[in-house]
Structures are given as C-alpha cells and as structure tokens.
Amino acid sequence: FGFATTSITNSTITGNTTQSLGGGIFYNSGSSTLENSIVLGNDAGTGGDEISGTVAYSGLNIVGTGSDTDASDG
C-alpha cells in the first residue's frame, strides 16, 4: 500500500480470484491508467470483481463484470 503511478498497457488480466477486493486490479491510492487492455473473468469476494479503485481509461479497453468471460454480450 502506498502512493504510486501505475500504467497497464496492451495487457490481459483474467482468471484471478480473491476473498477481498479487486479480483483483477486492486488500486488504493495514487494514479492508475488502463490503456488498450482487457480485464475480464476475475472474481472478488467483497466487491470490485474486475477493478477496485479509481482508474483512468485510455484507448480501447474491455472491462467485464465478475466471472463473466464473454466480451461479446455487452
């Protein structure tokens, strides 16, 4: 935990599980950017299945909902 600048570019984050927050990405403080990436099919026990925290989006991203791994259904 701490203040940091994080950039995730041209990446796929999938298939992660936690009992707490942020199955795909947990971001607590600082600044974070997601660019041209996929965050899909992650699961968190207490919320934020895909992303927990504030993230700025750039380019084209696909961010799912929970364990949903089908990006074609909206």
DSSP file with accessible surface (Angstrom, degrees, kcal/mol):
  #  RESIDUE AA STRUCTURE BP1 BP2  ACC     N-H-->O    O-->H-N    N-H-->O    O-->H-N    TCO  KAPPA ALPHA  PHI   PSI    X-CA   Y-CA   Z-CA
    1    1 A F              0   0  213      0, 0.0     2,-0.3     0, 0.0    26,-0.0   0.000 360.0 360.0 360.0 133.3    0.0    0.0    0.0
    2    2 A G        -     0   0   45     27,-0.1     2,-0.5     2,-0.1    27,-0.3  -0.952 360.0 -62.5 169.1 176.1    1.3    3.4   -0.9
    3    3 A F        +     0   0  180     -2,-0.3     2,-0.3    25,-0.1    27,-0.2  -0.729  63.9 147.4 -86.6 127.9    1.1    6.2   -3.4
    4    4 A A  E     -a   30   0A  51     25,-0.5    27,-2.1    -2,-0.5     2,-0.5  -0.976  46.7-121.0-153.0 161.9    2.3    5.1   -6.9
    5    5 A T  E     -a   31   0A 113     -2,-0.3     2,-0.4    25,-0.2    27,-0.2  -0.960  33.6-174.4-108.4 124.5    1.7    5.7  -10.5
    6    6 A T  E     -a   32   0A  50     25,-2.5    27,-2.3    -2,-0.5     2,-0.4  -0.976  10.6-173.5-124.7 132.8    0.7    2.6  -12.4
    7    7 A S  E     -a   33   0A  84     -2,-0.4     2,-0.5    25,-0.2    27,-0.2  -0.994   2.9-170.0-124.5 125.8    0.2    2.2  -16.2
    8    8 A I  E     +a   34   0A  31     25,-2.9    27,-2.9    -2,-0.4     2,-0.4  -0.972  16.7 176.1-115.1 118.0   -1.2   -1.0  -17.6
    9    9 A T  E     -a   35   0A  59     -2,-0.5    27,-0.2    25,-0.2     3,-0.1  -0.980  58.0  -7.6-130.6 135.7   -0.9   -1.1  -21.4
   10   10 A N  S    S+     0   0  121     25,-2.0     2,-0.3    -2,-0.4    27,-0.2   0.893  97.9 135.9  51.5  48.9   -1.7   -3.8  -24.0
   11   11 A S        -     0   0   45     24,-0.3    27,-2.7    -3,-0.1     2,-0.4  -0.870  50.1-144.9-127.8 158.7   -2.4   -6.3  -21.3
   12   12 A T  E     -c   38   0B  94     -2,-0.3     2,-0.5    25,-0.2    27,-0.2  -0.995  12.6-174.0-123.2 126.0   -4.9   -9.0  -20.4
   13   13 A I  E     +c   39   0B  34     25,-2.9    27,-1.8    -2,-0.4     2,-0.3  -0.968  28.1 139.5-119.9 111.4   -5.8   -9.6  -16.7
   14   14 A T        +     0   0   76     -2,-0.5    27,-0.2    25,-0.2    28,-0.2  -0.984  41.3  35.2-151.5 155.8   -8.1  -12.6  -16.3
   15   15 A G  S    S+     0   0   59     26,-0.8     2,-0.3    25,-0.5    27,-0.2   0.687  73.4 140.6  76.2  22.0   -8.8  -15.7  -14.1
   16   16 A N        -     0   0   70     -3,-0.1    27,-2.5    34,-0.0     2,-0.4  -0.734  28.8-169.9-100.3 148.1   -7.9  -14.1  -10.8
   17   17 A T  E     +e   43   0C 112     -2,-0.3     2,-0.3    25,-0.2    27,-0.2  -0.995   9.0 169.5-137.2 140.1   -9.7  -14.7   -7.5
   18   18 A T  E     -e   44   0C  50     25,-1.7    27,-2.0    -2,-0.4     5,-0.1  -0.977  35.5-137.5-143.1 156.2   -9.6  -13.1   -4.1
   19   19 A Q  S    S+     0   0  178     -2,-0.3    25,-0.1    25,-0.2     4,-0.0   0.555  94.9  41.1 -86.3  -7.3  -11.7  -13.2   -1.0
   20   20 A S  S    S-     0   0   65      1,-0.2    26,-2.0    25,-0.2    27,-0.5   0.194 108.3 -36.1-111.1-133.7  -11.3   -9.5   -0.6
   21   21 A L  B    S+f   47   0D  67     25,-0.2    -1,-0.2     1,-0.2    27,-0.2  -0.666 102.7  25.8 -98.6 151.6  -11.5   -6.5   -3.1
   22   22 A G        -     0   0   10     25,-1.6    27,-0.2    -2,-0.2    -1,-0.2   0.994  50.2-172.4  70.3  70.0  -10.2   -6.2   -6.6
   23   23 A G  S    S+     0   0    7     25,-1.2    27,-0.2    24,-0.2    20,-0.2   0.879  90.9  19.7 -60.5 -39.0  -10.1   -9.6   -8.3
   24   24 A G  S    S+     0   0   17     25,-0.8     2,-0.4    24,-0.5    27,-0.2   0.878 140.8   5.4 -94.8 -53.6   -8.4   -8.2  -11.4
   25   25 A I  E     -g   51   0E  16     25,-1.8    27,-2.8    23,-0.3     2,-0.5  -0.993  57.2-167.9-136.0 127.6   -6.9   -4.9  -10.1
   26   26 A F  E     +g   52   0E  85     -2,-0.4     2,-0.5    25,-0.2    27,-0.2  -0.974  14.4 176.5-113.4 119.5   -6.9   -3.5   -6.6
   27   27 A Y        +     0   0   27     25,-3.1    27,-0.3    -2,-0.5     3,-0.1  -0.976  11.1 169.3-129.0 120.2   -5.8    0.1   -6.5
   28   28 A N        -     0   0  102     -2,-0.5     2,-0.3     1,-0.3    -1,-0.1   0.805  60.8  -9.7-101.3 -36.8   -5.9    2.0   -3.3
   29   29 A S  S    S+     0   0   28    -27,-0.3   -25,-0.5     2,-0.1    -1,-0.3  -0.977  95.7  41.9-159.6 168.2   -4.1    5.3   -3.9
   30   30 A G  E    S-a    4   0A  48     -2,-0.3     2,-0.4   -27,-0.2   -25,-0.2  -0.656  93.3 -49.8  89.4-146.0   -2.0    7.4   -6.4
   31   31 A S  E     -a    5   0A  59    -27,-2.1   -25,-2.5    -2,-0.3     2,-0.4  -0.979  48.3-174.0-134.1 145.1   -2.9    7.3  -10.1
   32   32 A S  E     -a    6   0A   6     -2,-0.4    24,-2.8    22,-0.2     2,-0.4  -0.999   4.8-165.2-139.6 139.6   -3.6    4.4  -12.4
   33   33 A T  E     -ab   7  56A  46    -27,-2.3   -25,-2.9    -2,-0.4     2,-0.5  -0.990   4.6-162.0-127.6 134.3   -4.2    4.2  -16.2
   34   34 A L  E     +ab   8  57A   1     22,-2.8    24,-2.5    -2,-0.4     2,-0.4  -0.966  17.9 179.9-113.5 120.5   -5.6    1.3  -18.2
   35   35 A E  E     -ab   9  58A  68    -27,-2.9   -25,-2.0    -2,-0.5   -24,-0.3  -0.982  61.0 -20.4-131.3 125.6   -4.8    1.6  -21.9
   36   36 A N  S    S+     0   0   64     22,-1.4     2,-0.3    -2,-0.4    25,-0.2   0.898 102.0 130.1  50.2  50.5   -5.8   -0.9  -24.7
   37   37 A S        -     0   0    4    -27,-0.2    25,-2.2    23,-0.1     2,-0.4  -0.846  54.8-130.8-133.8 166.4   -6.3   -3.7  -22.2
   38   38 A I  E     +cd  12  62B  60    -27,-2.7   -25,-2.9    -2,-0.3     2,-0.4  -0.980  16.5 178.3-121.3 128.1   -8.7   -6.4  -21.2
   39   39 A V  E     +cd  13  63B   0     23,-3.0    25,-2.8    -2,-0.4     2,-0.3  -0.940  32.8 138.7-126.7 105.0   -9.8   -7.0  -17.6
   40   40 A L        +     0   0   20    -27,-1.8   -25,-0.5    -2,-0.4    29,-0.1  -0.999  45.0  25.9-154.4 139.2  -12.3   -9.9  -17.7
   41   41 A G  S    S+     0   0   12     27,-0.9   -26,-0.8    25,-0.7     2,-0.3   0.793  76.8 135.6  78.1  30.6  -13.3  -13.0  -15.8
   42   42 A N        -     0   0    0     24,-0.8     2,-0.4   -27,-0.2    -1,-0.3  -0.736  37.4-153.2-106.3 160.0  -12.0  -12.1  -12.3
   43   43 A D  E     -e   17   0C  68    -27,-2.5   -25,-1.7    -2,-0.3     2,-0.4  -0.997  10.6-174.4-140.3 133.7  -13.8  -12.6   -9.0
   44   44 A A  E     -e   18   0C   5     -2,-0.4     3,-0.4   -27,-0.2   -25,-0.2  -0.996  21.2-143.1-128.5 134.0  -13.6  -10.8   -5.7
   45   45 A G  S    S+     0   0   57    -27,-2.0   -25,-0.2    -2,-0.4   -24,-0.2   0.844  98.6  28.8 -64.2 -36.3  -15.4  -11.9   -2.6
   46   46 A T  S    S-     0   0   95    -26,-2.0    -1,-0.2     1,-0.3   -25,-0.2   0.332 124.0 -64.8-113.5   8.5  -16.3   -8.5   -1.2
   47   47 A G  B    S+f   21   0D  28    -27,-0.5   -25,-1.6    -3,-0.4    -1,-0.3  -0.486  96.1  75.4 131.4 162.5  -16.6   -6.4   -4.4
   48   48 A G        -     0   0   31    -27,-0.2   -25,-1.2    -2,-0.2   -24,-0.5   0.953  49.0-177.9  67.7  50.5  -14.8   -4.9   -7.3
   49   49 A D  S    S+     0   0   48    -27,-0.2   -25,-0.8    -5,-0.2     3,-0.1   0.898  81.5  16.6 -48.9 -49.9  -14.6   -8.2   -9.2
   50   50 A E  S    S+     0   0   10      1,-0.3   -25,-1.8   -27,-0.2     2,-0.4   0.920 140.0   6.3 -89.1 -54.0  -12.6   -6.6  -12.1
   51   51 A I  E     -g   25   0E  28    -27,-0.2     2,-0.5   -28,-0.1    -1,-0.3  -0.994  54.2-168.9-137.9 129.5  -11.3   -3.4  -10.7
   52   52 A S  E     +g   26   0E  22    -27,-2.8   -25,-3.1    -2,-0.4     2,-0.2  -0.979  64.4  23.0-116.0 118.5  -11.4   -1.9   -7.2
   53   53 A G  S    S-     0   0   45     -2,-0.5     2,-0.5   -27,-0.2   -25,-0.1  -0.615 100.9 -48.8 119.8-179.6  -10.4    1.7   -7.0
   54   54 A T        +     0   0  127    -27,-0.3     2,-0.4    -2,-0.2   -22,-0.2  -0.805  54.0 175.5 -98.5 126.3  -10.3    4.6   -9.5
   55   55 A V        -     0   0   16     -2,-0.5     2,-0.3   -24,-0.1   -22,-0.2  -0.990  25.0-135.6-130.2 136.8   -8.6    4.0  -12.8
   56   56 A A  E     -b   33   0A  56    -24,-2.8   -22,-2.8    -2,-0.4     2,-0.4  -0.736  23.9-141.6 -88.0 139.2   -8.3    6.4  -15.8
   57   57 A Y  E     +b   34   0A 130     -2,-0.3     2,-0.3   -24,-0.2   -22,-0.2  -0.861  22.1 174.8-107.4 139.7   -9.1    4.8  -19.2
   58   58 A S  E     -b   35   0A  50    -24,-2.5   -22,-1.4    -2,-0.4     2,-0.1  -0.994  53.3  -7.2-140.1 143.0   -7.2    5.5  -22.4
   59   59 A G  S    S-     0   0   52     -2,-0.3     2,-0.5   -24,-0.2   -25,-0.0  -0.403 112.8 -24.1  73.9-149.4   -7.6    3.9  -25.8
   60   60 A L        +     0   0  150     -2,-0.1     2,-0.3     2,-0.0   -23,-0.1  -0.890  69.3 171.2-106.5 123.2   -9.8    0.8  -26.2
   61   61 A N        -     0   0   40     -2,-0.5     2,-0.5   -25,-0.2   -23,-0.2  -0.948  24.6-152.4-129.9 149.9  -10.5   -1.3  -23.1
   62   62 A I  E     +d   38   0B  77    -25,-2.2   -23,-3.0    -2,-0.3     2,-0.5  -0.990  17.8 178.0-120.1 119.9  -12.8   -4.2  -22.3
   63   63 A V  E     -d   39   0B  59     -2,-0.5   -23,-0.2   -25,-0.2    -2,-0.0  -0.982  12.7-159.1-124.4 118.8  -13.7   -4.5  -18.6
   64   64 A G        -     0   0   14    -25,-2.8     2,-0.5    -2,-0.5   -14,-0.2  -0.006  19.6-109.0 -84.3-169.1  -16.1   -7.3  -17.6
   65   65 A T    >   -     0   0  114      3,-0.2     3,-1.6   -16,-0.1   -25,-0.0  -0.955  67.1 -55.6-128.1 108.6  -18.4   -7.9  -14.7
   66   66 A G  T 3  S-     0   0    6     -2,-0.5   -24,-0.8     1,-0.2   -25,-0.7  -0.261 117.1 -12.1  62.4-139.1  -17.4  -10.6  -12.3
   67   67 A S  T 3  S+     0   0   90    -26,-0.2     2,-0.4   -27,-0.1    -1,-0.2   0.349  96.6 129.0 -81.4   9.3  -16.8  -14.0  -13.6
   68   68 A D    <   +     0   0   50     -3,-1.6   -27,-0.9   -26,-0.2    -3,-0.2  -0.499  28.2 173.2 -65.6 117.8  -18.3  -13.1  -17.0
   69   69 A T        +     0   0  100     -2,-0.4     2,-0.9   -29,-0.1    -1,-0.2   0.320  48.6  97.2-110.1   7.6  -15.8  -14.1  -19.6
   70   70 A D    >   +     0   0   75      1,-0.2     3,-1.3     2,-0.0    -1,-0.1  -0.793  45.2 180.0-102.3  96.8  -17.9  -13.4  -22.7
   71   71 A A  G >  S+     0   0   49     -2,-0.9     3,-0.8     1,-0.2    -1,-0.2   0.685  74.6  70.6 -69.3 -14.4  -17.0  -10.0  -24.0
   72   72 A S  G 3  S+     0   0  104      1,-0.2    -1,-0.2     2,-0.1    -2,-0.0   0.635  82.7  70.3 -80.5 -10.0  -19.5  -10.3  -26.8
   73   73 A D  G <         0   0   96     -3,-1.3    -1,-0.2     1,-0.1    -2,-0.1   0.282 360.0 360.0 -95.0  14.4  -22.6   -9.9  -24.6
   74   74 A G    <         0   0  107     -3,-0.8    -2,-0.1    -4,-0.0    -3,-0.1   0.433 360.0 360.0  96.2 360.0  -22.1   -6.3  -23.8
